[in-house]
């Protein structure tokens, strides 16, 4: 690298001296000759140039006699150097870098009028200073490079330490959570990638927390619901036990009550089992191409006797024949629950209208009634497990509060959607939309 600098600088210097030498030769050639008088008139300028550039300038006449020496040592002496002779002979400028002497020499002919050669200018420049300068430059560059590399290594060290520290902190937080501190969350630490990771991780933890809470709530609800009939049975059995000579009629009546409670317990367990089945993976769906018209008609036929008890008119209106890919058992369970609710939460002489329609993508089932309706504030919650608007009424009608949760799960498993529209004391409409073709 050092040699590269040196060569570059020497080449530059050589080129600049060649140019300046040509300019000087041109100036001198304006004089008629290089007699003492003329030389005296331009020697001042050359002297100045010589001292500024630390160069020695000689002017040699065709007799090889030095007529001007800016170092004033060899004036009037003869100069028969190789380059001078060459320049006079060839009448061309000669340039040379003499490595051994450590100098640059440029010899330029000065032409007078009629193109005759008046003399030659010899410019000698020591390259010692130039080399010294190039060594200094290369040394300084080297020092700067070392300093820069050291600084970069230091910077890399510091930043990697900072990043490692941030990672350590994040991993410590994760470890703490894994050890069971589920309420703990990863704190942000200013690194966008880690922040992003922390946000996603915290989101997952929040979801798991909510899931865990809803699971706990479900277990507590299940226990409560299952316990109620058992408590009633115990009360009934205890009161029979406490009556020494209870008449057979009382026994029969109490036993019937106990059987009713067992039936209720069994309904709750059946509903719970349906719900658990619905919660399982989608792979459990047994999809077949089904005639929906027939399927709905069968559901209504089975529910007709319950409707007749309250003299409720049950009407099915189909706008077109529909065949769709569904799990018939789970689909029927959902539609039965909706129609059963429309009958249960209705009035004597009421009506329930079920309609079926389809477009090229979905089929739609609407279950409409003119029953008691659902107050607006309860409408969001009716799909929750065990949620009942009027507990006492629901119990009376044999409701478990699981029906709509089963309906929703079944529809979602079919990639469908359910909408509710209801007005208190006017009626309720549930609209179900299910894709005609099931895509996993
Ligand atoms: P349940 O076993 O109590 O019927 P569901 O989950 O089927 O439970 O329904 C939840 C609650 O929504 C019911 O308790 C009832 O208060 C209300 N509900 C459902 N369907 C209707 C309807 N068609 N008309 C009025 N209220 C309804």
Boltz pocket constraint, residues with backbone or C-beta under 6 A from the ligand:
constraints:
  - pocket:
      binder: B
      contacts: [[A, 337], [A, 338], [A, 341], [A, 342], [A, 343], [A, 345], [A, 369], [A, 371], [A, 372], [A, 373], [A, 374], [A, 382], [A, 384], [A, 387], [A, 388], [A, 389], [A, 390], [A, 394], [A, 398], [A, 399], [A, 400], [A, 401], [A, 402], [A, 403], [A, 404], [A, 405], [A, 428]]
      max_distance: 6.0
